[in-house]
């Protein structure tokens, strides 16, 4: 059964960088998956951060991270990465990687995704 496993995250200073990665295993090769990153803070709904289609040619970003975050593949067809630069306090939260099969297009809605990782914490300090 396919599953998503995330890694990365941790603590960074304002203006610093972090890289998150995730891997889909146990299912079809990732080339058929659209991938997305979402984040959540206590008391708020999970929000869209970035996503790409299976071809990785159509990345989309939330306005709040555009120009600072980059989504892409990470050393293999069954992985995805989120490079986060120039971090801000408001970037802190639990980040989730999501995958959706038959991912010809890019999906921005959480309900469109079938598989979710366990989440990884990102903290930003002064």
C-alpha positions in Angstrom: 0.0 0.0 0.0 1.4 3.4 -1.0 2.4 5.8 1.7 4.1 9.1 2.1 7.1 9.7 4.4 8.5 13.1 5.1 11.8 14.3 6.5 13.5 17.6 7.1 12.1 20.4 9.0 13.4 21.7 12.3 14.4 25.1 13.6 15.7 28.0 11.5 16.2 31.7 12.1 14.2 34.4 10.3 15.8 34.8 6.9 17.2 31.3 7.0 16.5 28.2 5.0 15.2 24.7 5.4 14.5 21.8 3.0 11.7 19.3 3.4 11.6 16.1 1.5 9.1 13.4 1.1 9.0 10.0 -0.6 6.1 7.9 -1.9 6.6 4.2 -1.5 4.7 1.1 -2.0 2.7 2.3 -5.0 3.2 3.3 -8.7 6.3 5.3 -9.5 5.9 9.0 -8.6 5.8 10.0 -12.2 2.1 9.3 -12.0 1.7 11.4 -8.8 0.9 15.0 -8.4 2.5 16.3 -5.2 1.7 19.1 -2.8 2.8 20.6 0.4 0.4 22.0 3.0 1.0 23.5 6.4 -1.1 23.8 9.6 -0.9 25.8 12.8 -2.9 25.2 15.9 -6.4 26.5 15.6 -6.3 27.0 11.9 -7.2 24.9 8.9 -4.6 23.2 6.8 -3.5 25.6 4.1 -2.0 25.2 0.7 1.7 26.0 0.3 3.0 24.6 -3.0 2.2 21.8 -5.5 3.3 20.4 -8.8 1.9 18.0 -11.4 3.4 14.6 -12.1 5.6 16.2 -14.8 6.8 18.8 -12.3 6.4 21.4 -15.0 3.5 23.3 -13.5 4.4 24.3 -10.0 2.0 26.6 -8.1 2.5 28.5 -4.9 0.6 30.3 -2.3 1.0 34.0 -2.6 2.6 34.1 0.8 5.5 31.9 -0.2 5.9 32.8 -3.9 9.5 33.7 -4.7 10.8 32.1 -1.5 9.8 28.5 -1.7 10.5 26.0 -4.5 8.9 22.7 -5.0 10.5 20.0 -7.1 11.7 16.4 -7.4 14.4 15.3 -5.0 16.8 12.7 -6.3 14.3 10.3 -7.7 11.0 9.9 -9.2 9.4 8.8 -6.0 10.3 11.9 -4.0 9.5 15.6 -3.7 11.2 18.4 -2.0 10.3 21.9 -0.7 13.1 24.3 -0.5 12.2 27.1 1.9 14.3 30.3 1.8 14.1 33.6 3.5 11.9 32.1 6.2 9.5 34.3 8.1 7.8 33.8 11.5 4.5 33.1 9.8 6.1 30.1 8.0 6.2 28.1 11.2 3.8 25.1 11.5 3.5 21.5 10.7 4.1 20.8 7.1 2.4 17.9 5.3 3.4 16.3 2.0 0.5 14.9 -0.1 0.3 12.8 -3.2 -2.4 12.1 -5.7 -2.3 9.5 -8.4 -3.1 10.3 -12.0 -1.7 13.7 -11.3 -1.7 15.2 -14.8 -2.5 18.7 -13.4 -1.5 20.6 -10.3 -3.9 20.4 -7.4 -4.2 23.1 -4.8 -7.1 21.7 -2.7 -6.3 19.3 0.2 -9.4 17.3 -0.7 -7.9 16.4 -4.0 -5.1 14.4 -2.5 -5.2 10.7 -1.6 -2.1 10.2 0.4 -0.7 12.2 3.3 2.5 12.2 5.2 2.7 12.3 9.0 3.8 15.9 9.1 7.0 17.5 10.0 7.5 20.5 12.3 9.0 23.8 11.1 9.9 26.4 13.7 11.3 29.9 13.0 13.1 31.9 15.6 14.5 35.5 15.8 
